Amino acid sequence: MTHEPASNNDAALAAFIAKKVEIDAMLARLQAFSEDHFGTEPEQVNWAHLGSLEYHANLLKRISDFAFGEVEHAA
């Protein structure tokens, strides 16, 4: 009897946890960036800043929609 399936599962779990840690770090950086007004002084905000923020929001919405099976990612 071989233990390959458990070994594969262990490897998959380790890779999953490593990727989760990577995502958690990105989320923490994004949260800190948001708290810092995305690196922009509020009194200096212009339309270009809004365009950049809209782009960020669009990418995050795609991720959120996929994660929760919403909009075009719905089953």
C-alpha atoms as an extended CHARMM CRD file, in Angstrom:
* protein
*
        75  EXT
         1         1  MET       CA              0.0000000000        0.0000000000        0.0000000000  PROA      1               0.0000000000
         2         2  THR       CA              1.3980000000        3.4300000000       -0.9260000000  PROA      2               0.0000000000
         3         3  HSD       CA              0.8370000000        6.7020000000        0.8500000000  PROA      3               0.0000000000
         4         4  GLU       CA              1.0720000000        8.8730000000       -2.2430000000  PROA      4               0.0000000000
         5         5  PRO       CA             -2.4470000000       10.4140000000       -1.9750000000  PROA      5               0.0000000000
         6         6  ALA       CA             -1.7490000000       11.6310000000        1.5570000000  PROA      6               0.0000000000
         7         7  SER       CA              1.6190000000       12.9280000000        0.4120000000  PROA      7               0.0000000000
         8         8  ASN       CA             -0.0110000000       14.7470000000       -2.5010000000  PROA      8               0.0000000000
         9         9  ASN       CA             -2.6090000000       16.1740000000       -0.1460000000  PROA      9               0.0000000000
        10        10  ASP       CA              0.1270000000       17.3360000000        2.2440000000  PROA      10              0.0000000000
        11        11  ALA       CA              1.9640000000       19.0290000000       -0.6220000000  PROA      11              0.0000000000
        12        12  ALA       CA             -1.2560000000       20.6260000000       -1.8910000000  PROA      12              0.0000000000
        13        13  LEU       CA             -2.1200000000       21.8340000000        1.6110000000  PROA      13              0.0000000000
        14        14  ALA       CA              1.3580000000       23.3270000000        2.0930000000  PROA      14              0.0000000000
        15        15  ALA       CA              1.1200000000       25.1190000000       -1.2700000000  PROA      15              0.0000000000
        16        16  PHE       CA             -2.4050000000       26.3230000000       -0.4230000000  PROA      16              0.0000000000
        17        17  ILE       CA             -1.2850000000       27.7160000000        2.9440000000  PROA      17              0.0000000000
        18        18  ALA       CA              1.7310000000       29.4130000000        1.3400000000  PROA      18              0.0000000000
        19        19  LYS       CA             -0.5210000000       31.0500000000       -1.2730000000  PROA      19              0.0000000000
        20        20  LYS       CA             -2.9790000000       32.1190000000        1.4390000000  PROA      20              0.0000000000
        21        21  VAL       CA             -0.1300000000       33.7770000000        3.3640000000  PROA      21              0.0000000000
        22        22  GLU       CA              0.8720000000       35.5790000000        0.1530000000  PROA      22              0.0000000000
        23        23  ILE       CA             -2.7070000000       36.8010000000       -0.3930000000  PROA      23              0.0000000000
        24        24  ASP       CA             -3.0430000000       37.8760000000        3.2540000000  PROA      24              0.0000000000
        25        25  ALA       CA              0.1360000000       39.9560000000        2.8960000000  PROA      25              0.0000000000
        26        26  MET       CA             -1.1940000000       41.6120000000       -0.2700000000  PROA      26              0.0000000000
        27        27  LEU       CA             -4.5080000000       42.3820000000        1.4460000000  PROA      27              0.0000000000
        28        28  ALA       CA             -2.6930000000       43.9130000000        4.4230000000  PROA      28              0.0000000000
        29        29  ARG       CA             -0.5930000000       46.0910000000        2.0900000000  PROA      29              0.0000000000
        30        30  LEU       CA             -3.7040000000       47.2010000000        0.2050000000  PROA      30              0.0000000000
        31        31  GLN       CA             -5.4960000000       48.0170000000        3.4630000000  PROA      31              0.0000000000
        32        32  ALA       CA             -2.5630000000       50.1340000000        4.6340000000  PROA      32              0.0000000000
        33        33  PHE       CA             -2.3820000000       51.8090000000        1.2070000000  PROA      33              0.0000000000
        34        34  SER       CA             -6.1050000000       52.6140000000        1.4190000000  PROA      34              0.0000000000
        35        35  GLU       CA             -5.6880000000       54.0640000000        4.9040000000  PROA      35              0.0000000000
        36        36  ASP       CA             -2.9630000000       56.3020000000        3.4170000000  PROA      36              0.0000000000
        37        37  HSD       CA             -5.4250000000       57.5170000000        0.7360000000  PROA      37              0.0000000000
        38        38  PHE       CA             -3.6190000000       55.3570000000       -1.8310000000  PROA      38              0.0000000000
        39        39  GLY       CA             -0.4570000000       57.4350000000       -1.4860000000  PROA      39              0.0000000000
        40        40  THR       CA             -2.2310000000       60.6710000000       -2.3770000000  PROA      40              0.0000000000
        41        41  GLU       CA             -2.6770000000       63.8010000000       -0.3210000000  PROA      41              0.0000000000
        42        42  PRO       CA             -6.4690000000       64.3000000000       -0.1470000000  PROA      42              0.0000000000
        43        43  GLU       CA             -6.1830000000       67.9960000000       -0.9980000000  PROA      43              0.0000000000
        44        44  GLN       CA             -4.1810000000       67.1300000000       -4.1490000000  PROA      44              0.0000000000
        45        45  VAL       CA             -6.6100000000       64.5290000000       -5.5670000000  PROA      45              0.0000000000
        46        46  ASN       CA             -7.3650000000       65.0020000000       -9.2440000000  PROA      46              0.0000000000
        47        47  TRP       CA             -9.1970000000       63.0830000000      -11.9790000000  PROA      47              0.0000000000
        48        48  ALA       CA             -6.1270000000       60.9650000000      -12.7460000000  PROA      48              0.0000000000
        49        49  HSD       CA             -6.1330000000       59.7320000000       -9.1390000000  PROA      49              0.0000000000
        50        50  LEU       CA             -9.7870000000       58.8230000000       -9.5080000000  PROA      50              0.0000000000
        51        51  GLY       CA             -9.0300000000       56.9370000000      -12.7250000000  PROA      51              0.0000000000
        52        52  SER       CA             -6.3350000000       54.9160000000      -10.9670000000  PROA      52              0.0000000000
        53        53  LEU       CA             -8.6470000000       54.1890000000       -8.0480000000  PROA      53              0.0000000000
        54        54  GLU       CA            -11.4200000000       53.1040000000      -10.4200000000  PROA      54              0.0000000000
        55        55  TYR       CA             -8.9650000000       50.7160000000      -12.0860000000  PROA      55              0.0000000000
        56        56  HSD       CA             -7.9850000000       49.2400000000       -8.7070000000  PROA      56              0.0000000000
        57        57  ALA       CA            -11.6540000000       48.9220000000       -7.7460000000  PROA      57              0.0000000000
        58        58  ASN       CA            -12.4570000000       47.1670000000      -11.0310000000  PROA      58              0.0000000000
        59        59  LEU       CA             -9.7060000000       44.5920000000      -10.5070000000  PROA      59              0.0000000000
        60        60  LEU       CA            -10.7720000000       43.9710000000       -6.9130000000  PROA      60              0.0000000000
        61        61  LYS       CA            -14.4120000000       43.6420000000       -7.9850000000  PROA      61              0.0000000000
        62        62  ARG       CA            -13.4160000000       40.9640000000      -10.5080000000  PROA      62              0.0000000000
        63        63  ILE       CA            -11.6100000000       39.0760000000       -7.7420000000  PROA      63              0.0000000000
        64        64  SER       CA            -14.5280000000       39.4900000000       -5.3410000000  PROA      64              0.0000000000
        65        65  ASP       CA            -17.0760000000       38.4270000000       -7.9720000000  PROA      65              0.0000000000
        66        66  PHE       CA            -15.0340000000       35.3210000000       -8.7520000000  PROA      66              0.0000000000
        67        67  ALA       CA            -14.5170000000       34.4510000000       -5.0750000000  PROA      67              0.0000000000
        68        68  PHE       CA            -18.2290000000       34.7100000000       -4.2830000000  PROA      68              0.0000000000
        69        69  GLY       CA            -19.5970000000       33.3940000000       -7.5990000000  PROA      69              0.0000000000
        70        70  GLU       CA            -21.2780000000       36.6650000000       -8.4420000000  PROA      70              0.0000000000
        71        71  VAL       CA            -22.0520000000       38.4330000000      -11.7360000000  PROA      71              0.0000000000
        72        72  GLU       CA            -20.3800000000       36.7470000000      -14.7100000000  PROA      72              0.0000000000
        73        73  HSD       CA            -18.8230000000       34.1020000000      -12.4340000000  PROA      73              0.0000000000
        74        74  ALA       CA            -22.1810000000       32.9230000000      -11.1130000000  PROA      74              0.0000000000
        75        75  ALA       CA            -22.9720000000       29.2540000000      -11.6100000000  PROA      75              0.0000000000
